[in-house]
């Protein structure tokens, strides 16, 4: 995970472990979509259709199959491209997530960034 200046801001390992820029474990995204913080507390969920829910099960956003990211009101707030480029609602590049699942990239921004 890199910001718009290509500085590392974190990483998501292939097993779903989320680390900050100093390599400290700050959470995990489990195979069933459960998102956990550094204490292993459930802080959210990624549903199979891309809907993101917080720890109270409230809808906080969604990532669509084409990579479009929407907020809880369904407004378009960005896009994650197939090459890992992360763009905001004005189509400005705000980051890069090479080799990371789009759903996990969106969860990183919703829950950890």
Buried (B, 14 or more C-beta within 10 A) or exposed (E): BBBBEEEBBBBBEEEBBBBBEEEEEBBBBEEEBBBBBBEEEEBBBBEEEBBBBBEEEEBBBBBBEEBBBBBBEEEEBBBBBEEBBBBBBEEEEBBBBEEBBBBBBBBBBBBBE
